[in-house]
Protein backbone atom coordinates (compact mmCIF):
# COMPACT_ATOMS: atom_id res chain seq x y z
CA UNK A 1 0.00 0.00 0.00
CA UNK A 2 1.09 3.56 -0.67
CA UNK A 3 1.59 6.07 2.12
CA UNK A 4 -1.67 7.86 1.32
CA UNK A 5 -3.60 4.55 1.44
CA UNK A 6 -2.07 3.69 4.82
CA UNK A 7 -2.93 7.16 6.09
CA UNK A 8 -6.57 6.77 5.07
CA UNK A 9 -6.72 3.28 6.59
CA UNK A 10 -5.41 4.67 9.88
CA UNK A 11 -7.96 7.47 9.68
CA UNK A 12 -10.76 4.96 9.11
CA UNK A 13 -9.56 2.83 12.04
CA UNK A 14 -9.56 5.92 14.23
CA UNK A 15 -13.19 6.61 13.31
CA UNK A 16 -14.24 3.00 13.93
CA UNK A 17 -12.59 2.95 17.35
CA UNK A 18 -14.49 6.16 18.17
CA UNK A 19 -11.32 7.98 19.05
CA UNK A 20 -11.66 11.74 18.96
CA UNK A 21 -10.43 13.08 15.66
CA UNK A 22 -8.74 16.45 15.49
CA UNK A 23 -7.31 18.67 12.81
CA UNK A 24 -3.76 17.28 13.10
CA UNK A 25 -4.97 13.74 12.32
CA UNK A 26 -6.87 14.90 9.26
CA UNK A 27 -3.99 17.12 8.23
CA UNK A 28 -1.59 14.17 8.15
CA UNK A 29 -3.97 12.12 5.98
CA UNK A 30 -4.63 15.07 3.67
CA UNK A 31 -0.90 15.73 3.31
CA UNK A 32 -0.33 12.10 2.31
CA UNK A 33 -3.01 12.39 -0.39
CA UNK A 34 -1.48 15.65 -1.62
CA UNK A 35 1.99 14.15 -1.98
CA UNK A 36 0.55 11.21 -3.92
CA UNK A 37 -1.47 13.51 -6.19
CA UNK A 38 -4.71 11.89 -5.05
CA UNK A 39 -6.76 15.02 -5.66
CA UNK A 40 -10.19 13.39 -5.49
CA UNK A 41 -9.51 11.72 -2.15
CA UNK A 42 -7.91 14.93 -0.87
CA UNK A 43 -10.93 17.06 -1.78
CA UNK A 44 -13.37 14.50 -0.31
CA UNK A 45 -11.36 14.43 2.88
CA UNK A 46 -11.37 18.22 3.08
CA UNK A 47 -15.14 18.19 2.60
CA UNK A 48 -15.48 15.69 5.47
CA UNK A 49 -13.39 17.90 7.73
CA UNK A 50 -15.69 20.82 6.98
CA UNK A 51 -18.80 18.68 7.57
CA UNK A 52 -17.37 17.49 10.90
CA UNK A 53 -17.13 21.18 11.84
CA UNK A 54 -13.43 20.88 12.60
CA UNK A 55 -11.17 23.85 12.15
CA UNK A 56 -10.13 24.19 8.50
CA UNK A 57 -7.05 26.31 7.98
CA UNK A 58 -4.89 27.61 5.14
CA UNK A 59 -2.52 24.63 5.35
CA UNK A 60 -5.33 22.11 4.80
CA UNK A 61 -6.73 24.01 1.83
CA UNK A 62 -3.25 24.44 0.37
CA UNK A 63 -2.65 20.69 0.55
CA UNK A 64 -5.94 19.92 -1.24
CA UNK A 65 -5.32 22.57 -3.92
CA UNK A 66 -1.77 21.29 -4.39
CA UNK A 67 -3.14 17.78 -4.97
CA UNK A 68 -5.44 19.21 -7.67
CA UNK A 69 -2.49 21.09 -9.18
CA UNK A 70 -0.46 17.91 -9.54
CA UNK A 71 -3.19 16.47 -11.77
CA UNK A 72 -4.04 19.70 -13.60
CA UNK A 73 -7.49 19.81 -11.99
CA UNK A 74 -7.85 23.58 -12.34
CA UNK A 75 -11.65 23.55 -12.02
CA UNK A 76 -11.54 21.96 -8.57
CA UNK A 77 -8.55 24.07 -7.53
CA UNK A 78 -10.39 27.31 -8.29
CA UNK A 79 -13.55 25.96 -6.64
CA UNK A 80 -11.56 25.38 -3.47
CA UNK A 81 -10.33 28.99 -3.56
CA UNK A 82 -13.97 30.13 -3.67
CA UNK A 83 -14.78 27.85 -0.75
CA UNK A 84 -11.90 29.36 1.21
CA UNK A 85 -13.44 32.78 0.78
CA UNK A 86 -16.81 31.44 1.92
CA UNK A 87 -15.20 29.86 4.98
CA UNK A 88 -13.24 33.07 5.59
CA UNK A 89 -9.98 31.12 5.55
CA UNK A 90 -7.09 33.41 4.58
CA UNK A 91 -5.26 32.62 1.34
CA UNK A 92 -1.51 32.98 1.03
CA UNK A 93 1.12 32.93 -1.71
CA UNK A 94 1.52 29.14 -1.47
CA UNK A 95 -2.22 28.51 -1.89
CA UNK A 96 -2.50 30.85 -4.87
CA UNK A 97 0.70 29.50 -6.42
CA UNK A 98 -0.74 25.98 -6.48
CA UNK A 99 -3.99 27.24 -8.02
CA UNK A 100 -2.10 29.29 -10.61
CA UNK A 101 -0.02 26.26 -11.56
CA UNK A 102 -3.21 24.19 -11.98
CA UNK A 103 -4.63 26.87 -14.31
CA UNK A 104 -1.35 26.94 -16.25
CA UNK A 105 -1.48 23.19 -16.82
CA UNK A 106 -5.01 23.57 -18.13
CA UNK A 107 -4.03 26.50 -20.36
CA UNK A 108 -6.54 28.68 -18.49
CA UNK A 109 -4.81 32.01 -19.06
CA UNK A 110 -7.88 34.14 -18.32
CA UNK A 111 -8.42 32.48 -14.95
CA UNK A 112 -4.72 32.92 -14.15
CA UNK A 113 -5.07 36.66 -14.67
CA UNK A 114 -8.28 36.77 -12.61
CA UNK A 115 -6.39 35.03 -9.83
CA UNK A 116 -3.55 37.58 -9.99
CA UNK A 117 -6.05 40.43 -9.84
CA UNK A 118 -7.74 38.82 -6.84
CA UNK A 119 -4.39 38.52 -5.10
CA UNK A 120 -3.75 42.23 -5.65
CA UNK A 121 -7.20 43.05 -4.26
CA UNK A 122 -6.60 40.86 -1.20
CA UNK A 123 -3.05 42.22 -0.85
CA UNK A 124 -1.47 38.77 -1.15
CA UNK A 125 2.14 38.88 -2.31
CA UNK A 126 2.64 37.61 -5.87
CA UNK A 127 5.99 36.05 -6.72
CA UNK A 128 7.77 35.04 -9.93
CA UNK A 129 6.37 31.50 -9.73
CA UNK A 130 2.78 32.71 -9.91
CA UNK A 131 3.49 35.20 -12.69
CA UNK A 132 5.45 32.58 -14.64
CA UNK A 133 2.47 30.24 -14.45
CA UNK A 134 0.19 32.95 -15.81
CA UNK A 135 2.60 33.89 -18.63
CA UNK A 136 3.00 30.21 -19.50
CA UNK A 137 -0.79 29.80 -19.67
CA UNK A 138 -0.90 32.76 -22.08
CA UNK A 139 1.87 31.19 -24.17
CA UNK A 140 -0.06 27.93 -24.49
CA UNK A 141 -2.86 29.87 -26.18
CA UNK A 142 -0.73 32.31 -28.16
CA UNK A 143 -2.03 35.22 -26.07
CA UNK A 144 1.06 37.34 -26.64
CA UNK A 145 -0.59 40.66 -25.75
CA UNK A 146 -1.63 39.36 -22.33
CA UNK A 147 1.80 37.76 -21.81
CA UNK A 148 3.58 41.05 -22.46
CA UNK A 149 1.15 42.93 -20.22
CA UNK A 150 2.00 40.54 -17.41
CA UNK A 151 5.70 41.32 -17.89
CA UNK A 152 4.85 45.02 -17.56
CA UNK A 153 2.93 44.35 -14.34
CA UNK A 154 5.88 42.36 -13.02
CA UNK A 155 8.20 45.29 -13.70
CA UNK A 156 5.86 47.72 -11.92
CA UNK A 157 5.59 45.38 -8.97
CA UNK A 158 9.36 44.82 -8.96
CA UNK A 159 8.93 41.09 -9.42
CA UNK A 160 12.13 39.73 -10.92
CA UNK A 161 11.78 38.13 -14.35
CA UNK A 162 13.88 35.05 -15.09
CA UNK A 163 14.63 32.73 -18.00
CA UNK A 164 11.33 30.91 -17.49
CA UNK A 165 9.38 34.17 -17.70
CA UNK A 166 11.02 35.26 -20.94
CA UNK A 167 10.86 31.78 -22.44
CA UNK A 168 7.07 31.73 -22.08
CA UNK A 169 6.70 35.30 -23.34
CA UNK A 170 8.83 34.65 -26.44
CA UNK A 171 6.86 31.46 -27.06
CA UNK A 172 3.61 33.45 -26.91
CA UNK A 173 5.01 35.93 -29.44
CA UNK A 174 6.20 33.08 -31.67
CA UNK A 175 2.73 31.54 -31.75
CA UNK A 176 1.26 34.93 -32.58
CA UNK A 177 3.81 35.58 -35.32
CA UNK A 178 5.06 38.67 -33.46
CA UNK A 179 8.71 38.43 -34.48
CA UNK A 180 9.54 42.06 -33.60
CA UNK A 181 8.24 41.58 -30.05
CA UNK A 182 10.19 38.32 -29.75
CA UNK A 183 13.42 40.09 -30.73
CA UNK A 184 12.65 42.96 -28.34
CA UNK A 185 12.36 40.43 -25.53
CA UNK A 186 15.76 38.98 -26.41
CA UNK A 187 17.19 42.49 -26.26
CA UNK A 188 15.56 43.07 -22.87
CA UNK A 189 17.05 39.81 -21.60
CA UNK A 190 20.52 40.93 -22.64
CA UNK A 191 20.05 44.30 -20.90
CA UNK A 192 18.74 42.59 -17.76
CA UNK A 193 21.55 40.02 -17.89
CA UNK A 194 19.08 37.12 -17.93
CA UNK A 195 20.53 33.99 -19.48
CA UNK A 196 19.33 33.20 -22.98
CA UNK A 197 18.97 29.51 -23.82
CA UNK A 198 18.39 27.42 -26.94
CA UNK A 199 14.63 27.16 -26.42
CA UNK A 200 14.17 30.94 -26.30
CA UNK A 201 16.35 31.60 -29.34
CA UNK A 202 14.68 28.82 -31.31
CA UNK A 203 11.25 30.32 -30.58
CA UNK A 204 12.45 33.75 -31.71
CA UNK A 205 13.94 32.27 -34.91
CA UNK A 206 10.67 30.42 -35.56
CA UNK A 207 8.74 33.69 -35.13
CA UNK A 208 10.93 35.29 -37.79
CA UNK A 209 10.61 32.34 -40.16
CA UNK A 210 6.80 32.28 -39.91
CA UNK A 211 6.54 35.74 -41.46
CA UNK A 212 9.36 35.28 -43.97
CA UNK A 213 11.97 37.26 -42.07
CA UNK A 214 14.72 34.90 -43.19
CA UNK A 215 17.56 37.41 -42.83
CA UNK A 216 16.56 38.15 -39.24
CA UNK A 217 16.37 34.42 -38.51
CA UNK A 218 19.81 33.79 -40.01
CA UNK A 219 21.30 36.73 -38.14
CA UNK A 220 19.86 35.47 -34.86
CA UNK A 221 21.18 31.98 -35.55
CA UNK A 222 24.65 33.44 -36.14
CA UNK A 223 24.41 35.46 -32.92
CA UNK A 224 23.50 32.30 -31.03
CA UNK A 225 26.58 30.52 -32.34
CA UNK A 226 28.86 33.44 -31.51
CA UNK A 227 27.35 33.80 -28.06
CA UNK A 228 27.97 30.19 -27.16
CA UNK A 229 24.29 29.22 -27.22
CA UNK A 230 23.96 25.63 -28.41
CA UNK A 231 22.48 25.37 -31.89
CA UNK A 232 21.10 22.41 -33.82
CA UNK A 233 20.88 22.03 -37.55
C-alpha positions, -999 to 999 in steps of 0.1 A, spaced: 0 0 0 11 36 -7 16 61 21 -17 79 13 -36 46 14 -21 37 48 -29 72 61 -66 68 51 -67 33 66 -54 47 99 -80 75 97 -108 50 91 -96 28 120 -96 59 142 -132 66 133 -142 30 139 -126 30 173 -145 62 182 -113 80 191 -117 117 190 -104 131 157 -87 164 155 -73 187 128 -38 173 131 -50 137 123 -69 149 93 -40 171 82 -16 142 81 -40 121 60 -46 151 37 -9 157 33 -3 121 23 -30 124 -4 -15 156 -16 20 142 -20 5 112 -39 -15 135 -62 -47 119 -50 -68 150 -57 -102 134 -55 -95 117 -21 -79 149 -9 -109 171 -18 -134 145 -3 -114 144 29 -114 182 31 -151 182 26 -155 157 55 -134 179 77 -157 208 70 -188 187 76 -174 175 109 -171 212 118 -134 209 126 -112 238 121 -101 242 85 -70 263 80 -49 276 51 -25 246 53 -53 221 48 -67 240 18 -32 244 4 -26 207 6 -59 199 -12 -53 226 -39 -18 213 -44 -31 178 -50 -54 192 -77 -25 211 -92 -5 179 -95 -32 165 -118 -40 197 -136 -75 198 -120 -78 236 -123 -116 235 -120 -115 220 -86 -86 241 -75 -104 273 -83 -136 260 -66 -116 254 -35 -103 290 -36 -140 301 -37 -148 279 -7 -119 294 12 -134 328 8 -168 314 19 -152 299 50 -132 331 56 -100 311 56 -71 334 46 -53 326 13 -15 330 10 11 329 -17 15 291 -15 -22 285 -19 -25 308 -49 7 295 -64 -7 260 -65 -40 272 -80 -21 293 -106 0 263 -116 -32 242 -120 -46 269 -143 -14 269 -162 -15 232 -168 -50 236 -181 -40 265 -204 -65 287 -185 -48 320 -191 -79 341 -183 -84 325 -149 -47 329 -141 -51 367 -147 -83 368 -126 -64 350 -98 -36 376 -100 -61 404 -98 -77 388 -68 -44 385 -51 -37 422 -56 -72 431 -43 -66 409 -12 -30 422 -9 -15 388 -12 21 389 -23 26 376 -59 60 360 -67 78 350 -99 64 315 -97 28 327 -99 35 352 -127 54 326 -146 25 302 -144 2 329 -158 26 339 -186 30 302 -195 -8 298 -197 -9 328 -221 19 312 -242 -1 279 -245 -29 299 -262 -7 323 -282 -20 352 -261 11 373 -266 -6 407 -257 -16 394 -223 18 378 -218 36 411 -225 11 429 -202 20 405 -174 57 413 -179 49 450 -176 29 444 -143 59 424 -130 82 453 -137 59 477 -119 56 454 -90 94 448 -90 89 411 -94 121 397 -109 118 381 -144 139 351 -151 146 327 -180 113 309 -175 94 342 -177 110 353 -209 109 318 -224 71 317 -221 67 353 -233 88 346 -264 69 315 -271 36 334 -269 50 359 -294 62 331 -317 27 315 -318 13 349 -326 38 356 -353 51 387 -335 87 384 -345 95 421 -336 82 416 -300 102 383 -297 134 401 -307 126 430 -283 124 404 -255 158 390 -264 172 425 -263 156 431 -229 171 398 -216 205 409 -226 201 443 -209 187 426 -178 216 400 -179 191 371 -179 205 340 -195 193 332 -230 190 295 -238 184 274 -269 146 272 -264 142 309 -263 164 316 -293 147 288 -313 113 303 -306 125 338 -317 139 323 -349 107 304 -356 87 337 -351 109 353 -378 106 323 -402 68 323 -399 65 357 -415 94 353 -440 120 373 -421 147 349 -432 176 374 -428 166 381 -392 164 344 -385 198 338 -400 213 367 -381 199 355 -349 212 320 -356 247 334 -361 244 355 -329 235 323 -310 266 305 -323 289 334 -315 273 338 -281 280 302 -272 243 292 -272 240 256 -284 225 254 -319 211 224 -338 209 220 -375 
